Amino acid sequence: MQKSYLRQFLLSFDMPTETYRFPKITTGANVYFVGEAVSAPEPTVSTGQVELVSKKLMAAITMSAELEEDEPNASSINHIKTVKDFQES
């Protein structure tokens, strides 16, 4: 897996196939107030599936050497801007 600056801000895992399905509990934990000597209601748990489809997301930033010479933090500023743009996409 390729390492990059953005990787630290993203949740990722290796998918065994391009389309990956995994189980998910859709309903479950219920909270009740019950009186003394009253049995709790029978819980009902429902399950479903989540389907993930792998896609590649890429960004390219063009920056002049002059900008980097004039502003030493230009790379950091561009990295932060790119992360924000990824979050909005």
The 8 nearest C-alpha neighbors of each residue, nearest first, counted from 0:
[[1, 2, 13, 12, 3, 11, 6, 14],
 [2, 0, 3, 6, 4, 5, 11, 13],
 [3, 1, 0, 6, 4, 5, 7, 9],
 [4, 2, 6, 5, 1, 7, 0, 8],
 [3, 5, 6, 7, 2, 78, 8, 82],
 [6, 4, 7, 3, 8, 82, 9, 78],
 [5, 7, 9, 3, 8, 4, 2, 10],
 [8, 6, 5, 9, 4, 3, 10, 2],
 [9, 7, 6, 5, 10, 82, 4, 11],
 [10, 8, 6, 7, 11, 5, 82, 86],
 [9, 11, 8, 12, 6, 7, 5, 13],
 [12, 10, 9, 13, 6, 14, 8, 7],
 [11, 13, 14, 10, 15, 0, 9, 53],
 [12, 14, 15, 11, 0, 16, 53, 17],
 [13, 15, 16, 12, 19, 17, 53, 18],
 [14, 16, 13, 19, 17, 18, 12, 20],
 [17, 15, 18, 14, 19, 53, 52, 13],
 [18, 16, 53, 52, 19, 14, 15, 51],
 [19, 17, 52, 16, 51, 53, 20, 50],
 [18, 20, 51, 50, 16, 17, 52, 14],
 [21, 19, 50, 49, 51, 48, 18, 22],
 [20, 22, 49, 48, 23, 19, 50, 51],
 [23, 21, 48, 47, 49, 46, 24, 20],
 [22, 24, 47, 48, 46, 25, 49, 21],
 [23, 25, 46, 26, 45, 47, 27, 22],
 [24, 26, 46, 45, 23, 47, 27, 44],
 [27, 25, 45, 44, 24, 28, 46, 43],
 [26, 28, 44, 43, 29, 45, 25, 24],
 [27, 29, 30, 26, 42, 44, 43, 24],
 [30, 28, 27, 31, 42, 26, 43, 40],
 [29, 31, 28, 32, 33, 39, 42, 40],
 [32, 30, 33, 29, 39, 40, 34, 28],
 [31, 33, 34, 30, 39, 35, 37, 29],
 [34, 32, 31, 37, 35, 39, 38, 36],
 [33, 35, 37, 36, 32, 38, 39, 31],
 [34, 36, 37, 33, 38, 32, 39, 31],
 [35, 37, 34, 38, 33, 39, 32, 40],
 [38, 36, 35, 34, 33, 39, 40, 32],
 [39, 37, 36, 40, 33, 35, 34, 41],
 [38, 40, 41, 37, 33, 31, 42, 32],
 [41, 39, 42, 38, 31, 37, 33, 43],
 [40, 42, 39, 43, 38, 29, 44, 27],
 [43, 41, 40, 44, 27, 29, 28, 39],
 [44, 42, 27, 41, 45, 26, 28, 29],
 [43, 45, 27, 26, 42, 46, 24, 25],
 [46, 44, 26, 25, 24, 27, 43, 47],
 [47, 45, 24, 25, 23, 44, 22, 26],
 [46, 48, 23, 22, 25, 24, 45, 49],
 [49, 47, 22, 23, 21, 20, 50, 46],
 [48, 50, 20, 21, 22, 23, 51, 47],
 [51, 49, 20, 19, 48, 52, 21, 18],
 [50, 52, 19, 18, 20, 53, 49, 17],
 [51, 53, 18, 17, 19, 54, 50, 16],
 [54, 52, 17, 18, 51, 55, 14, 19],
 [55, 53, 52, 56, 17, 51, 18, 57],
 [54, 56, 57, 53, 52, 58, 17, 85],
 [57, 55, 54, 58, 85, 88, 53, 59],
 [56, 58, 55, 59, 85, 54, 81, 60],
 [59, 57, 60, 56, 81, 85, 84, 82],
 [58, 60, 61, 57, 81, 62, 77, 56],
 [61, 59, 62, 58, 77, 81, 78, 74],
 [60, 62, 59, 63, 77, 64, 58, 66],
 [63, 61, 60, 64, 66, 67, 65, 74],
 [62, 64, 65, 66, 67, 61, 68, 60],
 [63, 65, 67, 66, 68, 62, 69, 61],
 [64, 66, 68, 63, 67, 69, 62, 70],
 [67, 65, 69, 63, 68, 64, 70, 62],
 [66, 68, 64, 70, 65, 69, 71, 73],
 [67, 69, 65, 66, 70, 64, 71, 63],
 [70, 68, 66, 67, 65, 71, 73, 64],
 [69, 71, 67, 73, 72, 68, 66, 65],
 [70, 72, 67, 73, 68, 69, 74, 66],
 [73, 71, 75, 70, 74, 76, 67, 77],
 [74, 72, 76, 70, 75, 71, 67, 77],
 [75, 73, 77, 76, 72, 78, 67, 71],
 [76, 74, 78, 72, 77, 73, 79, 80],
 [75, 77, 73, 79, 78, 74, 72, 80],
 [76, 78, 80, 74, 75, 79, 81, 73],
 [79, 77, 75, 81, 80, 76, 74, 82],
 [78, 80, 82, 76, 81, 77, 75, 83],
 [81, 79, 77, 83, 78, 82, 84, 76],
 [82, 80, 84, 78, 83, 79, 77, 85],
 [83, 81, 85, 79, 84, 80, 78, 86],
 [82, 84, 86, 80, 81, 85, 79, 87],
 [83, 85, 81, 87, 86, 82, 80, 88],
 [86, 84, 82, 88, 83, 87, 81, 58],
 [85, 87, 83, 84, 88, 82, 81, 9],
 [86, 88, 84, 85, 83, 82, 81, 80],
 [87, 85, 86, 84, 83, 56, 82, 81]]
